[in-house]
Amino acid sequence: MVLDRPLDLLVLDMHLPDGLAMDLLPKVLVARPGLRVLVFSVSPDEVYAHRLAQLGAWGYVNKQAEEDELVRAVQAVLDGRHWFSGQVLERLERSEGADQGKDPFDLLSVRELSVLNHLLDGLPLAEIARRLDLQHSTVATYKARLLDKLGVRNVLELQEKARVFGRIRS
């Protein structure tokens, strides 16, 4: 559909039946460079918005937001302005400046972030594999890599680190 229709804006749901917007967004932007994408999600913005911005999203709106916020976000993006929460904008500014790399979660790949999110939701590896349409061993590899990159040994330490870096709410 993205290739077949002229679009000024794509509102992309974060959680798609076959994966996450983070997996689809880079493909969309390769197919349609310059397309403005606004991500709409039930997930809190501190979990995904920063990475989505790095991938090229123009904005992020939580589904719990008031209807007028969604309208303002759409209008802002159509006018060529980004739409993210203040917290996300601060993180973007920090990552562009001298403090780049301080958030260890920025080291994770898109797929590792997908696995991370499911782990933080308490899902077992078999269910994560089913949801992401991957082999169990592949998900186990992603889990091992993200634990290693974040310097933690298990999901409990992962949850604590995610809290410290504002990736999940206490």
CYANA upper distance limits for C-alpha pairs under 8 A (distance plus 0.5 A):
  1 MET  CA      5 ARG  CA      6.60
  2 VAL  CA      6 PRO  CA      8.19
  2 VAL  CA      7 LEU  CA      7.91
  2 VAL  CA     28 VAL  CA      7.72
  2 VAL  CA     31 ALA  CA      8.37
  2 VAL  CA     32 ARG  CA      7.93
  3 LEU  CA     31 ALA  CA      7.42
  3 LEU  CA     32 ARG  CA      7.66
  7 LEU  CA     35 LEU  CA      7.93
  8 ASP  CA     35 LEU  CA      7.20
  8 ASP  CA     36 ARG  CA      7.19
  8 ASP  CA     78 LEU  CA      7.64
  9 LEU  CA     35 LEU  CA      6.99
  9 LEU  CA     36 ARG  CA      5.50
  9 LEU  CA     37 VAL  CA      6.30
  9 LEU  CA     38 LEU  CA      7.83
  9 LEU  CA     77 VAL  CA      8.28
  9 LEU  CA     78 LEU  CA      7.35
 10 LEU  CA     35 LEU  CA      7.92
 10 LEU  CA     36 ARG  CA      6.82
 10 LEU  CA     37 VAL  CA      5.28
 10 LEU  CA     38 LEU  CA      6.71
 11 VAL  CA     37 VAL  CA      6.38
 11 VAL  CA     38 LEU  CA      5.30
 11 VAL  CA     39 VAL  CA      6.20
 11 VAL  CA     40 PHE  CA      7.08
 12 LEU  CA     21 ALA  CA      7.40
 12 LEU  CA     37 VAL  CA      7.30
 12 LEU  CA     38 LEU  CA      6.64
 12 LEU  CA     39 VAL  CA      5.26
 12 LEU  CA     40 PHE  CA      6.42
 13 ASP  CA     21 ALA  CA      7.19
 13 ASP  CA     39 VAL  CA      6.29
 13 ASP  CA     40 PHE  CA      5.37
 13 ASP  CA     41 SER  CA      6.29
 14 MET  CA     20 LEU  CA      6.12
 14 MET  CA     21 ALA  CA      5.22
 14 MET  CA     22 MET  CA      8.05
 14 MET  CA     39 VAL  CA      6.62
 14 MET  CA     40 PHE  CA      6.46
 14 MET  CA     41 SER  CA      5.49
 14 MET  CA     42 VAL  CA      8.27
 14 MET  CA     43 SER  CA      8.48
 15 HIS  CA     19 GLY  CA      6.86
 15 HIS  CA     20 LEU  CA      5.40
 15 HIS  CA     21 ALA  CA      6.83
 15 HIS  CA     41 SER  CA      7.59
 16 LEU  CA     20 LEU  CA      6.09
 16 LEU  CA     21 ALA  CA      7.33
 18 ASP  CA    131 ARG  CA      7.83
 18 ASP  CA    132 LEU  CA      7.36
 18 ASP  CA    133 ASP  CA      8.24
 19 GLY  CA     23 ASP  CA      7.41
 19 GLY  CA    131 ARG  CA      7.74
 19 GLY  CA    132 LEU  CA      6.38
 20 LEU  CA     24 LEU  CA      7.38
 20 LEU  CA    114 SER  CA      7.73
 21 ALA  CA     25 LEU  CA      6.15
 21 ALA  CA     39 VAL  CA      8.27
 22 MET  CA     26 PRO  CA      7.77
 22 MET  CA     52 LEU  CA      6.93
 22 MET  CA     55 LEU  CA      8.15
 22 MET  CA    110 VAL  CA      6.77
 23 ASP  CA     27 LYS  CA      8.10
 23 ASP  CA    110 VAL  CA      7.18
 23 ASP  CA    111 ARG  CA      7.86
 24 LEU  CA     28 VAL  CA      6.73
 25 LEU  CA     29 LEU  CA      6.72
 25 LEU  CA     55 LEU  CA      7.61
 25 LEU  CA     56 GLY  CA      8.13
 25 LEU  CA     57 ALA  CA      8.09
 26 PRO  CA     30 VAL  CA      6.68
 26 PRO  CA     55 LEU  CA      6.93
 26 PRO  CA     56 GLY  CA      8.08
 27 LYS  CA     31 ALA  CA      6.71
 28 VAL  CA     32 ARG  CA      6.43
 28 VAL  CA     33 PRO  CA      8.34
 29 LEU  CA     33 PRO  CA      5.28
 29 LEU  CA     34 GLY  CA      7.32
 29 LEU  CA     35 LEU  CA      7.02
 29 LEU  CA     56 GLY  CA      8.11
 36 ARG  CA     57 ALA  CA      7.41
 36 ARG  CA     58 TRP  CA      6.38
 36 ARG  CA     77 VAL  CA      7.36
 36 ARG  CA     78 LEU  CA      8.06
 37 VAL  CA     56 GLY  CA      8.24
 37 VAL  CA     57 ALA  CA      5.60
 37 VAL  CA     58 TRP  CA      5.93
 37 VAL  CA     59 GLY  CA      7.42
 38 LEU  CA     57 ALA  CA      6.59
 38 LEU  CA     58 TRP  CA      6.08
 38 LEU  CA     59 GLY  CA      5.19
 38 LEU  CA     60 TYR  CA      6.17
 38 LEU  CA     61 VAL  CA      7.99
 38 LEU  CA     73 ALA  CA      8.48
 38 LEU  CA     74 VAL  CA      7.85
 38 LEU  CA     77 VAL  CA      7.91
 39 VAL  CA     57 ALA  CA      7.52
 39 VAL  CA     59 GLY  CA      6.65
 39 VAL  CA     60 TYR  CA      5.21
 39 VAL  CA     61 VAL  CA      6.80
 40 PHE  CA     60 TYR  CA      6.43
 40 PHE  CA     61 VAL  CA      5.49
 40 PHE  CA     62 ASN  CA      6.33
 40 PHE  CA     63 LYS  CA      6.80
 41 SER  CA     60 TYR  CA      8.09
 41 SER  CA     61 VAL  CA      6.94
 41 SER  CA     62 ASN  CA      5.47
 41 SER  CA     63 LYS  CA      5.89
 42 VAL  CA     62 ASN  CA      5.96
 42 VAL  CA     63 LYS  CA      5.46
 42 VAL  CA     64 GLN  CA      7.27
 43 SER  CA     47 VAL  CA      7.49
 43 SER  CA     48 TYR  CA      8.15
 43 SER  CA     62 ASN  CA      7.24
 44 PRO  CA     48 TYR  CA      7.97
 44 PRO  CA     62 ASN  CA      7.10
 45 ASP  CA     49 ALA  CA      5.44
 45 ASP  CA     50 HIS  CA      8.25
 45 ASP  CA     60 TYR  CA      7.62
 45 ASP  CA     61 VAL  CA      8.18
 45 ASP  CA     62 ASN  CA      7.44
 45 ASP  CA     85 SER  CA      8.09
 45 ASP  CA     88 VAL  CA      7.91
 46 GLU  CA     50 HIS  CA      7.65
 46 GLU  CA     87 GLN  CA      8.16
 46 GLU  CA     88 VAL  CA      7.29
 46 GLU  CA    166 GLY  CA      7.05
 46 GLU  CA    167 ARG  CA      5.99
 46 GLU  CA    168 ILE  CA      7.71
 47 VAL  CA    166 GLY  CA      8.46
 47 VAL  CA    167 ARG  CA      5.47
 47 VAL  CA    168 ILE  CA      7.10
 48 TYR  CA     52 LEU  CA      6.63
 49 ALA  CA     53 ALA  CA      6.55
 49 ALA  CA     59 GLY  CA      8.31
 49 ALA  CA     60 TYR  CA      6.62
 49 ALA  CA     84 PHE  CA      7.96
 49 ALA  CA     88 VAL  CA      7.16
 50 HIS  CA     54 GLN  CA      6.88
 50 HIS  CA     88 VAL  CA      6.32
 50 HIS  CA     91 ARG  CA      7.55
 50 HIS  CA     92 LEU  CA      7.10
 51 ARG  CA     55 LEU  CA      6.73
 51 ARG  CA    106 ASP  CA      7.96
 52 LEU  CA     56 GLY  CA      6.85
 52 LEU  CA     57 ALA  CA      5.94
 53 ALA  CA     57 ALA  CA      5.25
 53 ALA  CA     58 TRP  CA      7.02
 53 ALA  CA     59 GLY  CA      7.59
 53 ALA  CA     92 LEU  CA      8.50
 58 TRP  CA     77 VAL  CA      6.86
 58 TRP  CA     81 ARG  CA      7.99
 58 TRP  CA     82 HIS  CA      5.43
 58 TRP  CA     83 TRP  CA      6.94
 59 GLY  CA     73 ALA  CA      7.76
 59 GLY  CA     77 VAL  CA      7.60
 59 GLY  CA     82 HIS  CA      5.90
 59 GLY  CA     83 TRP  CA      4.77
 59 GLY  CA     84 PHE  CA      5.85
 60 TYR  CA     83 TRP  CA      6.78
 60 TYR  CA     84 PHE  CA      6.07
 60 TYR  CA     85 SER  CA      8.48
 61 VAL  CA     65 ALA  CA      7.49
 61 VAL  CA     69 GLU  CA      8.35
 61 VAL  CA     70 LEU  CA      7.05
 61 VAL  CA     73 ALA  CA      7.85
 61 VAL  CA     83 TRP  CA      8.35
 61 VAL  CA     84 PHE  CA      7.88
 65 ALA  CA     69 GLU  CA      6.78
 65 ALA  CA     70 LEU  CA      7.61
 66 GLU  CA     70 LEU  CA      7.42
 67 GLU  CA     71 VAL  CA      6.96
 68 ASP  CA     72 ARG  CA      6.58
 69 GLU  CA     73 ALA  CA      6.51
 70 LEU  CA     74 VAL  CA      6.66
 71 VAL  CA     75 GLN  CA      6.69
 72 ARG  CA     76 ALA  CA      6.49
 73 ALA  CA     77 VAL  CA      6.68
 73 ALA  CA     83 TRP  CA      6.20
 74 VAL  CA     78 LEU  CA      6.62
 75 GLN  CA     79 ASP  CA      6.56
 76 ALA  CA     80 GLY  CA      6.86
 76 ALA  CA     81 ARG  CA      5.56
 76 ALA  CA     82 HIS  CA      7.11
 76 ALA  CA     83 TRP  CA      7.19
 77 VAL  CA     81 ARG  CA      5.45
 77 VAL  CA     82 HIS  CA      6.18
 77 VAL  CA     83 TRP  CA      7.25
 84 PHE  CA     88 VAL  CA      6.56
 84 PHE  CA     89 LEU  CA      6.77
 85 SER  CA     89 LEU  CA      6.80
 86 GLY  CA     90 GLU  CA      6.66
 87 GLN  CA     91 ARG  CA      6.92
 88 VAL  CA     92 LEU  CA      6.70
 89 LEU  CA     93 GLU  CA      6.67
 90 GLU  CA     94 ARG  CA      6.69
 91 ARG  CA     95 SER  CA      6.60
 92 LEU  CA     96 GLU  CA      6.78
 93 GLU  CA     97 GLY  CA      6.80
 94 ARG  CA     98 ALA  CA      7.60
 94 ARG  CA     99 ASP  CA      6.09
 94 ARG  CA    100 GLN  CA      6.78
 95 SER  CA     99 ASP  CA      6.55
 95 SER  CA    100 GLN  CA      4.73
 95 SER  CA    101 GLY  CA      7.33
 96 GLU  CA    100 GLN  CA      6.73
101 GLY  CA    106 ASP  CA      7.32
101 GLY  CA    107 LEU  CA      8.10
103 ASP  CA    107 LEU  CA      8.36
103 ASP  CA    165 PHE  CA      7.53
104 PRO  CA    108 LEU  CA      8.20
104 PRO  CA    149 LYS  CA      7.86
104 PRO  CA    150 LEU  CA      6.41
105 PHE  CA    150 LEU  CA      7.45
107 LEU  CA    149 LYS  CA      7.59
108 LEU  CA    112 GLU  CA      6.16
108 LEU  CA    113 LEU  CA      6.60
108 LEU  CA    146 LEU  CA      7.05
108 LEU  CA    149 LYS  CA      7.86
109 SER  CA    113 LEU  CA      6.68
110 VAL  CA    114 SER  CA      6.87
111 ARG  CA    115 VAL  CA      6.84
111 ARG  CA    142 TYR  CA      8.11
112 GLU  CA    116 LEU  CA      6.47
112 GLU  CA    142 TYR  CA      6.17
112 GLU  CA    143 LYS  CA      7.64
112 GLU  CA    145 ARG  CA      8.29
112 GLU  CA    146 LEU  CA      6.65
113 LEU  CA    117 ASN  CA      6.62
114 SER  CA    118 HIS  CA      7.03
115 VAL  CA    119 LEU  CA      6.64
115 VAL  CA    128 ILE  CA      7.43
115 VAL  CA    139 VAL  CA      7.61
115 VAL  CA    142 TYR  CA      7.46
115 VAL  CA    143 LYS  CA      7.27
116 LEU  CA    120 LEU  CA      6.61
116 LEU  CA    143 LYS  CA      7.85
116 LEU  CA    146 LEU  CA      8.02
117 ASN  CA    121 ASP  CA      6.76
118 HIS  CA    122 GLY  CA      7.00
118 HIS  CA    123 LEU  CA      6.14
118 HIS  CA    128 ILE  CA      6.89
119 LEU  CA    123 LEU  CA      5.94
119 LEU  CA    124 PRO  CA      7.65
119 LEU  CA    125 LEU  CA      8.41
119 LEU  CA    128 ILE  CA      8.46
119 LEU  CA    155 VAL  CA      7.67
120 LEU  CA    155 VAL  CA      8.06
120 LEU  CA    158 LEU  CA      8.45
120 LEU  CA    159 GLN  CA      6.95
123 LEU  CA    127 GLU  CA      6.73
123 LEU  CA    128 ILE  CA      6.90
124 PRO  CA    128 ILE  CA      6.87
125 LEU  CA    129 ALA  CA      6.54
125 LEU  CA    136 HIS  CA      6.96
125 LEU  CA    139 VAL  CA      7.01
125 LEU  CA    140 ALA  CA      7.34
126 ALA  CA    130 ARG  CA      6.79
126 ALA  CA    136 HIS  CA      6.28
127 GLU  CA    131 ARG  CA      6.64
128 ILE  CA    132 LEU  CA      6.55
128 ILE  CA    139 VAL  CA      7.70
129 ALA  CA    133 ASP  CA      6.12
129 ALA  CA    134 LEU  CA      5.25
129 ALA  CA    135 GLN  CA      6.23
129 ALA  CA    136 HIS  CA      5.84
129 ALA  CA    138 THR  CA      8.39
129 ALA  CA    139 VAL  CA      6.48
130 ARG  CA    134 LEU  CA      6.99
130 ARG  CA    135 GLN  CA      8.39
134 LEU  CA    138 THR  CA      6.88
134 LEU  CA    139 VAL  CA      7.26
135 GLN  CA    139 VAL  CA      7.03
136 HIS  CA    140 ALA  CA      6.73
137 SER  CA    141 THR  CA      6.68
138 THR  CA    142 TYR  CA      6.83
139 VAL  CA    143 LYS  CA      6.61
140 ALA  CA    144 ALA  CA      6.67
141 THR  CA    145 ARG  CA      6.65
142 TYR  CA    146 LEU  CA      6.63
143 LYS  CA    147 LEU  CA      6.59
144 ALA  CA    148 ASP  CA      6.60
145 ARG  CA    149 LYS  CA      6.58
146 LEU  CA    150 LEU  CA      6.53
147 LEU  CA    151 GLY  CA      6.45
147 LEU  CA    152 VAL  CA      5.70
147 LEU  CA    153 ARG  CA      6.73
147 LEU  CA    154 ASN  CA      7.56
147 LEU  CA    158 LEU  CA      7.73
148 ASP  CA    152 VAL  CA      6.88
148 ASP  CA    153 ARG  CA      8.06
150 LEU  CA    158 LEU  CA      8.26
152 VAL  CA    157 GLU  CA      6.17
152 VAL  CA    158 LEU  CA      6.52
153 ARG  CA    157 GLU  CA      7.04
153 ARG  CA    158 LEU  CA      8.17
154 ASN  CA    158 LEU  CA      6.70
155 VAL  CA    159 GLN  CA      6.54
156 LEU  CA    160 GLU  CA      6.90
157 GLU  CA    161 LYS  CA      6.66
158 LEU  CA    162 ALA  CA      6.57
159 GLN  CA    163 ARG  CA      6.74
159 GLN  CA    168 ILE  CA      8.35
160 GLU  CA    164 VAL  CA      6.77
161 LYS  CA    165 PHE  CA      6.76
162 ALA  CA    166 GLY  CA      6.60
162 ALA  CA    167 ARG  CA      5.29
162 ALA  CA    168 ILE  CA      6.26
163 ARG  CA    167 ARG  CA      6.26
163 ARG  CA    168 ILE  CA      5.67
163 ARG  CA    169 ARG  CA      6.71
163 ARG  CA    170 SER  CA      6.71
